[in-house]
Amino acid sequence: MAERRSVPARIGMGDVERLEAETERLRGLDYRQGGGVCRDAVIVTAAWNDQLLRSTSTEIVRTRLHVALADVHNLAGWTCFDTGLEQAATRHWDQALVLAAEVGHQALIANIHYRSGRLRLHNGRRREALEVFDRAVMAAKRARSHHATAMLRANEAWAHAGLGDQGMAVIRLRQAYEDFARPSANGVPAWARFFDETDLSALTGVVHTELARTVDPGHTATAIPALTAAILGYPDAMTRSRALSMIALTANHLLDNDFAHADLVGRRAIATAGTVSSIRVADRLQPLRHLADRYRGDPHAQALAARIAAFIPSL
């Protein structure tokens, strides 16, 4: 494969296109099977292709190479994050930012910041996440990418909801829908295509799940249909996203005291999680276990908690 090839003295557009195609292939594996399946391959691909920066090329090729390398390092960071290697993830994102900044690619800069913010959001560092998302929004606006701005506003809504700030969560979610409806100046790049109507529905469900947890359980009335629609809408290639939505849906049924339904959806969530090599999915199951443990008088909730306790991530 790539690591066996010698580094050419001069590169052309075909060399960059091969890197782009390989990154897209690996991105598909990440979506479908989790970062654990492809992380090492992504890291090797990034390391080998970094050497192309020493090759001569035209200015057009060199600019596109910088973008392609930033993209593969961005993916490397994401797969490291997905498998619990957070320091490695940060190193790859830092490298991606350097490469993207050298050619002024604001849309990619926004996406890199988005992923860095998601790491903080995953770890419960919501205010830090909001700071990173704010930097991402500024880059997205410079790129005139309403699509990227919509994605970031939805994630800001998630962070605000986790902090119990219902007002800002609702405002940011509304802004996400408004921006999503507006066409972006330069289309949607490969690294952001996952964010579509289905993913926006999933994030809507997650925001209202957090509000149900922090503010008012009545938010389950909005979260449940949004998450159900997302689960039905995700294609087979988005297995990890479906698993995460199932976990959130299960939490809503618990909060609704619909324990039998929670047990049913939870079984499916755990089964789907078992097909994905992702520590993030396993991490999301743990708060669900704690929530189920609160309902000690219900056998369905206790069975769900026991199944989660027995779950072993496929990493």
N, C-alpha and C positions, 0 to 999 in steps of 0.2 A: 504494500500500500504506500501511502505518502511518505512514511518515514524511510522507505528503502530507496527513494529517488534521490539523485544528487541535486543540489541546489543550482539552478541555471544561472549563468552569468548575466543573462538578459531575459526578462519576462515580457509576455504580451497579455492581451486581454483574455486569451484562452486559459492562462494559468490562474487568473483571478476568478474566472467563471467556474473553474473546477473547484476552487475553494468555496465559492458561494453554493454550488450544488451539494458539496459534501456537508456544509453547515446546515443546509436545508434538510438533508437526509437525516442527520443526527438530531435536528430539532424535532423532526417527526417522531423519532424513537423516544425522545424525552417526553413529549406529550402523551404518547401511547403507553409507554412502559415505565416511565420514571427515569430520573437522572442516574440511578445506579446502573442502568443498562448501558448507558453511553458516555458517562462522565470521563472515563479514562481515554476513550477514543477522541472525545472533544478536546481534552487537554493536549493529547499528542498532536492532533491536527493543528491546534493553535501554535504549539511550540515549533513544529516543523515549518509552518508557513510564515512564522515570524522572520525566518531567515531570508525570505524573499525581499525584505526591506533592504538587504545588501545588494540585491540585483539591480541592474540598470533597467530603465523603462521610460516610456513617454510620460509626460505629466498627467495625462488622462488616466493611464493605467495605474500610475502610482496613487492618485487620489482614490480611485476605486479600490485599490488594494488596502489602503488605510481603512476604508469603510468595511471591507470584508473581514479584515483582521479584528477590527473593533467588534464586529458582529459575532465572530467566533469566540472571542474572549468574553463577550457578554453572555453567550450561551454557556461557556465553561464556568463562569461564575454562578449561573443559575443552576447548573447540574451539581456543582459543589454545594450550594445552598440546599438543594433538594436532598442531598445525602449527608447533611450535617457538618460539612467542612466549611464553616463560616469564614475563618481567616483566609483560606484559599479563595473562597468566593470573592472576598473584598479585594484581594490582590488582582484577580482577573478583572474585576470591574474597574479598578484603578487604571490598569493597563488599557482597558477598552476606552475609558474616558480620555486618556492621553492621545490615543490614536484618532478618536472621533474629533477631538478638539483641534488637532493639527490640520484637519481639512474642513473644520467649521460645520460639521454635520449635526445640526441642532436636534433633528428628530431622533437620531440615534443617541445623542447625549441625554435627551429626555427619557428614552427607554432604559438606559443604563441606570439613571437615577431612580426610575420607577422600581426596578428590580432590587436595588439597594434599599429602597424604602420598604419593600415587601419583606425583606429580611428582618428589619426592625419591627414591622407590624406583627410578623409571626412570633417574635420574641416578647411581645407585649410592650415594646418601647414605642408607644403610640405618638407621643409628642416628638420624639426624634424622627419617626416616620413622616410626620407632617412637615417637618423642616426639610427633609429630603424631597418629598413630593412637591413642595413649593419650588425648589430649585428646578425640578423636572417640568413643572408647569411653565416656568419662565422660558425654558428651552423649547418646549412645545409651541409656545406662542411665537417665539422667534422663527420657528420653522413653519408657522401658519398651519399647524396640524391640529384641526379640531378633533380628529380621531384620538390622537394622543392625549389631548387635553381632557376629552371625555373619560378616557380610561383613568387618568390621574384623579379627576374629580370624584369618580366613583370610589377609588381607593382612599381618598381623603375622607369621604363620607363614612367609610368603614372605620377609619381611625377615630373620627369624632364620635361615632356610635359606641365604640369600645370605651371611650372616655365618659359616656353618658350624656354627651352634648347633643340632644335631639335636634335642637334648632339648626346647628351647623350641619349635622348629618343630612337633614332633609334638604337644606339649601344646596349642599354640594351634590347630592344625588340628582336634584332637579337640574342643576347645571350640567351634569354628566349627560343627561338625556337631551338637553338643548344642544350641546356641542356635538353629540353623536349624530344628530339629525342634519348637521351642516357638513357639506363636502369639504375635504381637506385639499389644500392647494396642489400637493404632489402625490395624491393617492395614499395607499396604505402599504408600508414596507412589509417584508416577510416576517420580521421579528415582532410585528404588532398585529398580524392578521388574526391571531387567536381571539382578539377582543372584538366580538361581533354581538348581534342581538342576544344570542344565547348566553354569552359570558356576562353581558350587561344585566340580563335577568338574574343570573346566578349572584352577581354582586349586589343587586337589589335585595335578593333574599338574605344574603349574608349581613348586609347593613341592618335590615329589620330583625334578623336573628339577634344581633348584638344589642339593638334597642330593646328587644323583648327581654334580654338578660339584664340590661343595666337600667332601663327606664320603666317599661310597661309591658307585661306579658301579652297585652293585646296586639302587639306588633306581629305576633305569629300569624294573624289573619292575612297580613300582606306577605310575610316571608314564605309561608307554605306554598301558595300558588306560584310565586316567582321561582322558587327552588324546584318545584315539580316540573314547571315548564322547561327550566334549564336542563334538568336530568333527562327529560325526553328529547330535548333539542341537541344535546351534544352528540356528535358523530362518534363512531367507534375509535377514531384516532385521538380522541380527547378523554381517554380513560381516567387519568388522574383528576381532571377537572370534575368529571362525573362523580368520582369517589368523594371528593371534597364537598360537593353539593349534597350528596346523600348524608354525609356526616352532619352537615348543618340542618338538613331537613329532619333528621332523627332528633336533634336537640329541640327543635320546635315542637315536635309531637310530645316530647317529655314535658316541656314547659306548659303544654296544653293539657297535661294529665291524660293524654291519649296513649296509654302505656302499651297496649297491644299493637297499635300502629307503629309506635316507636321501635318496638322489638322487631317487627317485620322489616321496616326500612333499615334498621340497624344491622340486621343480618345481611342484607344486600350490600350495605356500605362496607362491612367487614370483608365480605367475599370479594368485592371489587378492589378494596385496598390490598388484598392479598395477591392481586395480579400486577401490582405496580411497585417498582423498586424505588420507594420514596420515603425518606424519614419524615418529611413534612406531613404526609398523610397519616403516618403512625402518630406523630405529635398531636395532630388534630383530634385523634381518637381519645386522648387522655382526658381533656376537659369533658368530653362526652361521658366517659366512664365516671368522673366525679359527679356529674349532674345526675346520672342514673343512680348512683349510690345514695343520693339524697332521698330517694323514694324507697326506703327499706321495706315498706309494707306491701309493695307490689311485686309479684313474682316475675312479671314481664321485665320490669326495670332491673331487677336483680339478675335475671338471666342475661340481659344485655350487658350489664357491668361485668359479669363473669366472662362473657365471650370476649369483651375488649381486653380484660386482664390476661386472657390466654393468647391474645393475638401476638404473633411474632413477625416483625417486618421482614420482607424478602430482600434484604440488603446483604 
